């Protein structure tokens, strides 16, 4: 196994290597979409051709800086949700940690990703085992030695305890963030639904759903908070991917959040996202698993 050099962990360093799964491989064909979308709690049936076109443009945006892109192939036993690659794997100082999904229909995704990661020489640092549950959307690196983990319906106490043990002395602090019920167990609600760091001192947040203690902790760490207005939360204004410090990708249709980011010195690029993001509840952070950030 080849161990890749490990720069400091972050959510905002320049992406130099990432894993994705193209819509054509995750969605397969119109018949697959028609068969699966309701059971997976998509809000509407994605259009296959439009999803592929949206994804092509999205991929251009996230690879603009010359990042090496590893594309996951089609795999048996995984469904439409496999397009949201972040949730199945978390990166650590020692390599990839395979998650154990809180959504039962996604249980096969970590193993499917493992094969691709191993083939690309990416070390596997460990895996979350039953009864633990941990999804990547609940894990946010605030500094290279401080990580926040959302405790909600997709990530449980046992999963957090195992994750803490796997990280060991590579971190100074793991901040456990209690998540709210919001729309219930069937909804897609992760910690990254309400906070997206885009630089070492800048994060997009939806404060109405942030625990006070965690919001205060972000401020204490030096983060300036870009507030997402109520009317732009459901349109994924808070789900912002930094491809480099203050260089962001977000779903179109969130003009107030975009202006606030730009006033904070960020460069923002948008993609349509109707088919690949809004209907499945997964924005640009969900669609990508950065492996190495500079």
Residue frames as qw, qx, qy, qz and C-alpha x, y, z in Angstrom:
[[0.000, 0.887, 0.462, 0.000, 0.00, 0.00, 0.00],
 [0.399, 0.356, -0.013, 0.845, 1.34, 3.42, -0.97],
 [0.256, -0.726, -0.457, 0.445, 0.98, 6.06, 1.73],
 [0.305, 0.753, 0.218, 0.541, 0.35, 9.44, 0.16],
 [0.297, 0.093, -0.344, 0.886, 2.02, 12.50, 1.73],
 [0.228, -0.723, -0.651, 0.034, -0.35, 14.06, 4.22],
 [0.093, 0.408, -0.072, 0.905, -0.66, 17.85, 4.26],
 [0.152, 0.072, 0.609, -0.775, -2.62, 19.39, 7.15],
 [0.037, 0.490, 0.861, 0.129, -6.26, 18.30, 7.23],
 [0.134, 0.307, 0.174, -0.926, -8.81, 20.99, 6.44],
 [0.447, 0.606, 0.653, -0.082, -12.05, 21.73, 4.61],
 [0.239, 0.936, 0.087, -0.242, -10.53, 24.70, 2.75],
 [0.356, -0.537, 0.567, 0.512, -7.00, 23.93, 1.54],
 [0.479, 0.493, -0.439, -0.578, -6.54, 23.66, -2.21],
 [0.903, 0.053, 0.389, -0.171, -7.87, 20.32, -3.40],
 [0.110, 0.610, -0.699, -0.355, -5.14, 18.40, -5.22],
 [0.217, 0.020, -0.954, -0.205, -6.82, 14.98, -5.23],
 [0.537, 0.019, 0.397, -0.745, -10.45, 14.02, -4.84],
 [0.116, 0.157, 0.970, 0.147, -12.89, 11.18, -5.38],
 [0.484, 0.211, 0.043, -0.848, -16.21, 11.66, -7.15],
 [0.369, 0.225, 0.895, 0.108, -18.92, 9.53, -8.72],
 [0.132, 0.040, -0.404, -0.904, -20.40, 10.85, -11.91],
 [0.598, 0.167, 0.304, -0.723, -24.17, 11.07, -12.21],
 [0.707, 0.305, -0.475, -0.426, -24.14, 8.68, -15.16],
 [0.440, 0.182, -0.861, 0.178, -22.57, 6.01, -12.93],
 [0.131, 0.031, 0.716, -0.686, -24.58, 6.69, -9.79],
 [0.571, 0.284, 0.225, -0.737, -27.95, 7.15, -11.50],
 [0.476, -0.006, 0.857, 0.199, -27.28, 4.49, -14.20],
 [0.018, -0.234, -0.685, -0.690, -30.31, 5.17, -16.40],
 [0.405, -0.253, -0.042, -0.877, -33.86, 6.58, -16.28],
 [0.763, -0.262, -0.527, -0.267, -35.35, 3.22, -15.30],
 [0.574, -0.104, -0.601, 0.547, -33.06, 2.94, -12.27],
 [0.031, -0.132, 0.233, -0.963, -34.00, 6.44, -11.18],
 [0.587, -0.259, -0.281, -0.714, -37.71, 5.68, -11.55],
 [0.772, -0.206, -0.601, -0.002, -37.31, 2.53, -9.48],
 [0.610, -0.137, -0.507, 0.593, -35.29, 4.02, -6.61],
 [0.119, 0.423, -0.112, 0.891, -35.94, 7.71, -6.05],
 [0.561, -0.577, -0.139, -0.577, -39.00, 7.50, -3.79],
 [0.883, -0.340, -0.301, 0.122, -37.63, 4.76, -1.54],
 [0.631, 0.037, -0.217, 0.744, -34.45, 6.79, -1.07],
 [0.178, -0.807, -0.400, 0.396, -36.50, 9.88, -0.09],
 [0.267, 0.075, 0.301, 0.912, -35.47, 12.09, -2.98],
 [0.227, 0.448, 0.367, -0.783, -37.86, 15.04, -3.13],
 [0.671, 0.583, 0.017, -0.458, -38.55, 14.49, -6.85],
 [0.899, 0.148, 0.348, 0.223, -37.47, 12.20, -9.67],
 [0.212, -0.635, 0.396, 0.629, -34.18, 13.35, -11.22],
 [0.731, 0.656, -0.014, -0.188, -33.98, 13.71, -14.99],
 [0.872, -0.163, 0.267, 0.378, -31.10, 11.51, -16.15],
 [0.595, 0.534, 0.181, 0.572, -29.92, 13.55, -19.14],
 [0.072, -0.905, 0.037, -0.417, -30.05, 16.83, -17.24],
 [0.739, -0.647, 0.176, 0.068, -28.28, 15.26, -14.26],
 [0.833, 0.062, 0.216, 0.505, -25.41, 14.13, -16.49],
 [0.349, 0.714, 0.110, 0.597, -25.12, 17.60, -18.02],
 [0.396, -0.881, 0.068, -0.250, -25.19, 19.25, -14.59],
 [0.838, -0.454, 0.200, 0.228, -22.51, 16.91, -13.35],
 [0.726, 0.378, 0.139, 0.557, -20.24, 17.51, -16.33],
 [0.099, 0.819, -0.031, 0.564, -20.23, 21.23, -15.54],
 [0.652, -0.738, 0.119, -0.131, -19.84, 20.63, -11.80],
 [0.906, -0.137, 0.142, 0.374, -16.80, 18.45, -12.47],
 [0.493, 0.612, 0.030, 0.618, -15.23, 21.25, -14.51],
 [0.249, -0.865, 0.075, -0.429, -15.64, 23.61, -11.56],
 [0.765, -0.612, 0.197, -0.030, -14.13, 21.35, -8.91],
 [0.866, -0.029, 0.235, 0.441, -11.15, 20.34, -11.06],
 [0.314, 0.937, 0.022, 0.150, -10.29, 23.85, -12.23],
 [0.274, -0.866, 0.418, -0.001, -7.18, 24.04, -10.06],
 [0.469, 0.523, -0.709, -0.059, -5.68, 20.93, -11.66],
 [0.608, -0.333, 0.614, -0.377, -6.82, 18.44, -9.04],
 [0.186, 0.145, -0.948, -0.215, -6.35, 14.74, -9.75],
 [0.688, -0.042, 0.138, -0.711, -9.86, 13.30, -9.97],
 [0.008, -0.071, 0.997, 0.029, -10.55, 9.63, -9.20],
 [0.610, -0.033, -0.170, -0.773, -13.97, 8.56, -10.44],
 [0.481, -0.078, 0.819, -0.303, -15.79, 5.72, -8.73],
 [0.220, 0.025, -0.803, -0.553, -17.13, 3.12, -11.17],
 [0.739, -0.237, -0.189, -0.602, -20.64, 1.66, -11.12],
 [0.045, 0.251, -0.911, 0.324, -20.95, -0.94, -8.38],
 [0.516, -0.358, -0.721, -0.292, -23.52, -3.58, -7.46],
 [0.496, -0.486, -0.643, 0.323, -25.55, -3.01, -4.32],
 [0.166, -0.371, -0.202, 0.891, -25.36, 0.80, -4.30],
 [0.255, 0.730, 0.631, 0.056, -28.01, 3.23, -5.44],
 [0.234, 0.845, 0.199, 0.439, -28.66, 6.83, -6.43],
 [0.445, -0.894, 0.045, 0.018, -27.27, 8.11, -3.12],
 [0.829, -0.183, 0.174, 0.499, -23.80, 6.87, -4.06],
 [0.398, 0.730, 0.114, 0.545, -23.34, 10.12, -5.98],
 [0.305, -0.884, 0.144, -0.323, -22.83, 11.75, -2.56],
 [0.803, 0.226, -0.472, 0.284, -19.38, 10.28, -2.03],
 [0.003, -0.605, 0.474, -0.640, -18.35, 12.29, 1.03],
 [0.716, -0.439, 0.168, -0.516, -20.54, 10.31, 3.41],
 [0.983, -0.007, -0.183, -0.030, -18.89, 6.90, 2.97],
 [0.783, 0.081, -0.220, 0.577, -15.30, 7.88, 3.83],
 [0.252, -0.967, 0.034, 0.018, -13.57, 10.31, 6.19],
 [0.653, 0.516, -0.338, 0.439, -9.95, 11.35, 5.77],
 [0.658, -0.743, 0.033, 0.123, -7.52, 11.27, 8.68],
 [0.070, -0.841, 0.516, 0.149, -3.79, 11.88, 9.11],
 [0.439, -0.301, 0.838, 0.120, -3.21, 8.15, 8.51],
 [0.043, -0.032, -0.831, -0.553, -5.47, 7.77, 5.49],
 [0.506, -0.239, -0.369, -0.742, -9.10, 6.96, 4.80],
 [0.240, 0.023, 0.831, -0.501, -11.50, 5.81, 7.50],
 [0.255, -0.248, -0.779, -0.515, -14.42, 3.81, 6.12],
 [0.403, -0.163, 0.290, -0.852, -17.71, 4.95, 7.56],
 [0.006, 0.289, 0.957, -0.023, -20.72, 2.89, 8.59],
 [0.143, -0.289, -0.335, -0.886, -23.79, 4.48, 7.15],
 [0.242, 0.157, 0.624, -0.727, -26.73, 5.63, 9.26],
 [0.672, 0.330, -0.066, -0.659, -29.03, 5.24, 6.24],
 [0.737, -0.108, 0.667, -0.018, -29.46, 1.48, 5.76],
 [0.761, 0.611, 0.218, -0.034, -29.94, 1.75, 2.00],
 [0.328, 0.866, -0.367, 0.088, -26.37, 3.12, 1.76],
 [0.782, -0.519, 0.344, 0.011, -24.70, 0.32, 3.73],
 [0.895, 0.174, 0.256, 0.322, -22.69, -1.00, 0.75],
 [0.345, 0.923, -0.049, 0.162, -21.08, 2.31, -0.21],
 [0.338, -0.816, 0.467, 0.055, -17.99, 2.26, 2.06],
 [0.748, -0.138, 0.612, 0.218, -16.90, -1.15, 0.79],
 [0.650, 0.661, 0.316, 0.203, -17.48, -0.04, -2.80],
 [0.115, 0.968, -0.203, 0.095, -15.26, 2.98, -2.27],
 [0.638, -0.597, 0.466, 0.140, -12.57, 0.96, -0.50],
 [0.827, 0.201, 0.423, 0.310, -11.71, -0.96, -3.65],
 [0.438, 0.826, 0.100, 0.340, -11.13, 2.23, -5.62],
 [0.272, -0.917, 0.277, -0.095, -9.14, 3.91, -2.85],
 [0.769, -0.379, 0.474, 0.200, -6.87, 0.88, -2.46],
 [0.760, 0.423, 0.349, 0.349, -6.33, 0.68, -6.21],
 [0.258, 0.895, -0.012, 0.364, -5.21, 4.32, -6.20],
 [0.593, 0.206, -0.468, 0.623, -2.69, 3.74, -3.43],
 [0.300, -0.602, 0.138, -0.727, -4.70, 5.51, -0.73],
 [0.204, 0.104, -0.879, 0.419, -4.09, 4.00, 2.70],
 [0.597, -0.532, -0.438, -0.412, -7.06, 2.68, 4.69],
 [0.013, 0.459, -0.587, 0.666, -6.61, 3.76, 8.32],
 [0.133, 0.106, 0.875, -0.454, -9.56, 1.82, 9.69],
 [0.319, -0.341, -0.639, -0.611, -13.32, 1.38, 9.63],
 [0.449, -0.210, 0.383, -0.779, -16.31, 2.08, 11.84],
 [0.271, -0.050, -0.958, -0.079, -17.79, -1.19, 13.07],
 [0.561, -0.539, -0.434, -0.453, -21.25, -2.11, 14.47],
 [0.133, 0.749, 0.646, -0.062, -22.93, -0.75, 16.49],
 [0.199, -0.518, 0.059, 0.830, -21.13, 2.43, 15.45],
 [0.456, 0.724, 0.459, 0.238, -22.50, 4.72, 12.78],
 [0.240, -0.633, 0.123, 0.725, -20.60, 7.63, 11.22],
 [0.578, 0.672, 0.395, 0.243, -21.27, 9.53, 8.01],
 [0.555, 0.068, 0.080, 0.825, -18.78, 11.88, 6.41],
 [0.021, -0.686, -0.295, -0.665, -21.23, 14.74, 6.20],
 [0.582, -0.785, -0.200, -0.071, -21.13, 14.93, 9.99],
 [0.750, -0.342, 0.031, 0.565, -17.33, 15.39, 10.15],
 [0.268, 0.929, 0.038, 0.251, -15.85, 18.89, 9.80],
 [0.707, -0.102, -0.158, 0.681, -12.15, 19.69, 10.22],
 [0.096, -0.980, -0.174, 0.031, -11.96, 23.15, 11.83],
 [0.017, -0.830, 0.547, 0.105, -8.16, 23.10, 12.07],
 [0.622, 0.365, -0.688, -0.080, -5.70, 20.35, 11.24],
 [0.271, 0.082, -0.867, 0.411, -5.92, 19.15, 14.87],
 [0.327, 0.194, 0.557, -0.738, -9.49, 20.06, 15.82],
 [0.201, -0.154, -0.804, -0.539, -12.40, 18.16, 14.32],
 [0.488, 0.035, 0.364, -0.793, -16.12, 18.62, 14.91],
 [0.133, -0.107, -0.952, -0.252, -18.55, 15.70, 14.63],
 [0.526, -0.177, -0.045, -0.831, -22.32, 16.02, 14.50],
 [0.101, 0.076, 0.959, -0.253, -24.30, 13.64, 16.70],
 [0.541, 0.162, -0.045, -0.824, -27.59, 13.06, 14.94],
 [0.888, 0.133, 0.258, -0.357, -29.63, 10.36, 13.25],
 [0.812, 0.519, -0.265, 0.017, -26.79, 9.33, 10.88],
 [0.444, 0.442, -0.609, 0.486, -23.90, 9.39, 13.38],
 [0.730, -0.600, -0.266, -0.191, -24.23, 7.83, 16.84],
 [0.452, -0.813, 0.352, -0.104, -22.25, 7.79, 20.09],
 [0.870, -0.181, 0.407, 0.210, -20.50, 4.51, 19.30],
 [0.687, 0.596, 0.173, 0.378, -19.43, 5.79, 15.90],
 [0.023, 0.934, -0.192, 0.301, -17.98, 8.95, 17.40],
 [0.674, -0.622, 0.399, 0.002, -16.12, 6.96, 20.08],
 [0.874, 0.107, 0.353, 0.318, -14.57, 4.70, 17.41],
 [0.468, 0.795, 0.060, 0.381, -13.64, 7.68, 15.27],
 [0.280, -0.901, 0.281, -0.175, -11.97, 9.35, 18.23],
 [0.803, -0.385, 0.433, 0.139, -9.98, 6.17, 18.94],
 [0.795, 0.398, 0.280, 0.361, -8.88, 5.84, 15.30],
 [0.239, 0.905, -0.072, 0.345, -7.65, 9.44, 15.26],
 [0.803, -0.266, -0.270, 0.460, -5.71, 8.91, 18.48],
 [0.432, -0.611, -0.053, 0.661, -2.97, 11.44, 19.13],
 [0.373, 0.292, 0.440, 0.763, -3.28, 13.01, 15.68],
 [0.145, -0.741, -0.334, -0.565, -5.84, 15.46, 17.11],
 [0.102, 0.173, -0.521, 0.830, -5.96, 17.84, 20.05],
 [0.367, 0.196, 0.509, -0.753, -9.75, 17.96, 20.30],
 [0.090, -0.314, -0.831, -0.451, -12.88, 16.32, 18.98],
 [0.289, 0.071, 0.275, -0.914, -15.91, 18.58, 19.42],
 [0.055, 0.361, 0.926, 0.099, -19.17, 16.65, 19.60],
 [0.229, 0.036, -0.063, -0.971, -22.02, 18.75, 18.22],
 [0.307, 0.351, 0.843, -0.267, -25.59, 17.68, 19.10],
 [0.089, -0.102, -0.545, -0.827, -27.83, 18.02, 16.05],
 [0.475, 0.123, 0.344, -0.801, -31.53, 18.87, 16.14],
 [0.551, 0.294, 0.774, -0.106, -34.44, 16.65, 15.08],
 [0.125, 0.320, -0.386, -0.856, -35.33, 19.12, 12.30],
 [0.679, 0.160, -0.271, -0.663, -37.42, 17.11, 9.79],
 [0.897, -0.186, 0.287, -0.280, -36.76, 13.73, 11.36],
 [0.652, -0.337, 0.640, 0.226, -34.76, 10.56, 10.70],
 [0.712, 0.449, 0.494, 0.218, -35.67, 10.32, 7.00],
 [0.253, 0.967, -0.020, -0.019, -34.32, 13.79, 6.20],
 [0.756, 0.263, -0.153, 0.580, -30.75, 14.45, 5.09],
 [0.226, -0.936, 0.079, -0.258, -29.38, 16.54, 7.96],
 [0.822, 0.001, -0.246, 0.514, -25.67, 16.50, 8.71],
 [0.407, -0.668, -0.089, 0.617, -23.37, 18.89, 10.54],
 [0.288, -0.118, 0.424, 0.851, -22.28, 20.15, 7.12],
 [0.051, 0.689, 0.649, 0.319, -25.90, 21.10, 6.48],
 [0.247, -0.936, -0.251, 0.009, -25.32, 24.04, 8.82],
 [0.300, -0.843, 0.310, 0.321, -21.60, 24.86, 8.62],
 [0.844, 0.421, 0.114, 0.311, -19.12, 24.96, 5.72],
 [0.414, -0.700, 0.215, 0.541, -15.60, 26.32, 6.37],
 [0.673, 0.707, 0.140, 0.169, -14.20, 28.09, 3.31],
 [0.401, 0.654, -0.404, 0.498, -10.97, 29.39, 4.83],
 [0.507, -0.064, -0.678, 0.528, -9.13, 29.16, 8.14],
 [0.038, -0.236, -0.444, 0.864, -11.09, 32.18, 9.39],
 [0.448, 0.152, -0.168, -0.865, -14.30, 32.07, 7.33],
 [0.105, 0.166, 0.980, -0.003, -17.29, 29.73, 7.47],
 [0.429, -0.212, -0.379, -0.792, -20.79, 29.74, 6.02],
 [0.016, -0.121, -0.888, 0.444, -23.38, 28.95, 8.70],
 [0.418, -0.509, -0.466, -0.591, -27.10, 28.68, 9.29],
 [0.040, 0.295, -0.630, 0.718, -27.16, 29.91, 12.87],
 [0.684, -0.243, 0.031, -0.687, -30.79, 29.03, 13.61],
 [0.970, -0.074, -0.190, -0.134, -29.80, 25.36, 13.71],
 [0.522, 0.419, -0.568, 0.480, -26.39, 25.76, 15.35],
 [0.655, -0.582, -0.416, 0.243, -26.02, 24.92, 19.06],
 [0.105, -0.985, 0.071, -0.119, -24.98, 28.07, 20.90],
 [0.656, -0.608, 0.378, 0.240, -21.88, 26.47, 22.41],
 [0.738, 0.161, 0.452, 0.475, -20.64, 25.36, 18.98],
 [0.311, 0.861, 0.206, 0.346, -21.29, 28.74, 17.40],
 [0.340, -0.920, 0.197, -0.002, -19.34, 30.36, 20.21],
 [0.771, -0.315, 0.430, 0.348, -16.52, 27.85, 19.67],
 [0.629, 0.536, 0.335, 0.453, -16.29, 28.79, 16.00],
 [0.035, 0.964, 0.003, 0.262, -15.99, 32.43, 16.97],
 [0.594, -0.734, 0.310, 0.112, -13.35, 31.60, 19.57],
 [0.790, -0.016, 0.439, 0.428, -11.32, 29.80, 16.89],
 [0.158, -0.459, 0.270, 0.832, -11.31, 33.01, 14.87],
 [0.244, 0.371, 0.778, 0.444, -13.98, 32.23, 12.32],
 [0.284, 0.222, 0.001, -0.933, -15.93, 35.06, 10.75],
 [0.357, 0.310, 0.876, -0.096, -19.42, 33.67, 10.11],
 [0.223, 0.036, -0.459, -0.859, -21.26, 34.26, 6.84],
 [0.419, 0.206, 0.691, -0.551, -24.93, 33.93, 7.75],
 [0.039, -0.198, -0.823, -0.531, -27.31, 32.10, 5.41],
 [0.421, -0.044, 0.133, -0.896, -30.78, 33.72, 5.36],
 [0.591, 0.103, 0.694, -0.399, -33.85, 31.62, 6.11],
 [0.729, 0.549, 0.094, -0.398, -35.04, 31.66, 2.51],
 [0.522, 0.636, -0.558, -0.109, -31.76, 30.16, 1.25],
 [0.443, -0.405, 0.773, -0.205, -31.39, 27.26, 3.66],
 [0.810, 0.220, 0.513, -0.180, -33.56, 24.76, 1.75],
 [0.691, 0.719, -0.073, -0.014, -31.83, 25.75, -1.50],
 [0.905, -0.089, -0.035, 0.414, -28.51, 24.67, 0.06],
 [0.150, 0.923, -0.150, 0.322, -27.04, 28.10, 0.64],
 [0.531, -0.731, 0.414, -0.112, -25.11, 26.63, 3.56],
 [0.901, -0.033, 0.377, 0.214, -23.57, 23.76, 1.59],
 [0.326, 0.908, -0.252, -0.078, -20.48, 25.44, 0.12],
 [0.933, -0.033, 0.095, 0.345, -17.38, 23.61, -1.12],
 [0.083, -0.893, 0.357, 0.263, -14.01, 25.36, -0.87],
 [0.914, 0.356, -0.023, 0.194, -11.77, 24.11, -3.69],
 [0.548, 0.222, -0.275, 0.758, -9.04, 26.40, -2.29],
 [0.221, -0.459, -0.478, 0.715, -9.02, 29.05, 0.45],
 [0.209, 0.588, 0.196, -0.756, -11.85, 31.49, -0.30],
 [0.309, 0.236, -0.631, -0.671, -12.52, 29.87, -3.69],
 [0.460, 0.112, 0.732, -0.489, -15.96, 28.31, -3.49],
 [0.252, -0.111, -0.771, -0.575, -18.46, 26.25, -5.41],
 [0.297, 0.211, 0.662, -0.656, -22.15, 26.44, -4.49],
 [0.251, 0.505, 0.809, 0.167, -25.59, 25.65, -5.86],
 [0.007, 0.243, 0.258, 0.935, -27.12, 28.47, -7.93],
 [0.399, -0.605, -0.537, -0.431, -30.12, 30.26, -6.51],
 [0.586, -0.628, -0.358, 0.365, -28.65, 31.61, -3.27],
 [0.373, 0.716, 0.040, 0.588, -27.88, 35.24, -4.19],
 [0.372, -0.879, 0.113, -0.278, -27.77, 36.70, -0.68],
 [0.849, -0.421, 0.236, 0.217, -25.32, 34.08, 0.55],
 [0.743, 0.368, 0.168, 0.534, -23.20, 34.57, -2.55],
 [0.114, 0.858, -0.022, 0.500, -23.03, 38.34, -2.04],
 [0.593, -0.773, 0.188, -0.126, -22.10, 37.89, 1.62],
 [0.894, -0.125, 0.227, 0.365, -19.32, 35.48, 0.66],
 [0.570, 0.566, 0.129, 0.582, -18.00, 37.85, -1.98],
 [0.160, -0.905, 0.071, -0.387, -18.04, 40.74, 0.47],
 [0.744, -0.605, 0.278, 0.053, -15.88, 38.56, 2.72],
 [0.017, -0.719, 0.621, 0.313, -13.33, 38.23, -0.05],
 [0.624, 0.003, 0.779, 0.061, -14.43, 34.89, -1.50],
 [0.292, 0.295, -0.594, -0.689, -14.58, 33.94, -5.16],
 [0.603, 0.164, 0.666, -0.406, -17.80, 32.04, -5.91],
 [0.267, 0.166, -0.732, -0.605, -18.71, 29.77, -8.80],
 [0.636, 0.096, 0.457, -0.615, -22.14, 28.22, -9.23],
 [0.098, 0.006, -0.909, -0.404, -23.70, 25.17, -10.85],
 [0.515, -0.276, -0.355, -0.730, -27.38, 24.52, -11.45],
 [0.021, -0.180, 0.860, -0.478, -27.78, 21.56, -9.07],
 [0.675, -0.062, 0.047, -0.733, -31.47, 20.95, -9.53],
 [0.895, 0.091, -0.367, -0.239, -31.06, 17.30, -10.53],
 [0.712, 0.187, -0.582, 0.346, -27.88, 16.27, -8.73],
 [0.188, 0.158, -0.559, 0.792, -28.20, 18.31, -5.54],
 [0.402, -0.159, 0.200, -0.879, -31.61, 19.72, -4.65],
 [0.804, -0.088, -0.330, -0.487, -33.66, 16.60, -5.36],
 [0.818, -0.036, -0.547, 0.175, -31.34, 14.29, -3.43],
 [0.541, -0.838, -0.033, -0.060, -30.41, 16.64, -0.60],
 [0.791, -0.307, 0.157, 0.505, -26.68, 16.73, -1.37],
 [0.199, 0.963, -0.081, -0.160, -24.76, 19.88, -2.26],
 [0.563, 0.702, -0.418, 0.124, -21.20, 20.31, -3.55],
 [0.233, -0.578, 0.728, -0.287, -19.53, 19.16, -0.33],
 [0.806, -0.022, 0.516, -0.290, -21.61, 15.97, -0.46],
 [0.828, 0.550, -0.016, -0.107, -20.70, 15.33, -4.11],
 [0.494, 0.672, -0.485, 0.264, -16.95, 15.30, -3.40],
 [0.839, -0.516, 0.002, 0.171, -14.51, 13.46, -1.17],
 [0.240, 0.861, -0.420, 0.160, -11.29, 15.47, -1.13],
 [0.945, -0.110, -0.201, 0.234, -8.37, 13.11, -0.49],
 [0.606, -0.177, -0.082, 0.771, -5.49, 15.58, -0.40],
 [0.062, 0.971, 0.197, 0.121, -5.65, 19.33, 0.21],
 [0.605, 0.334, -0.193, 0.697, -2.64, 21.60, -0.02]]
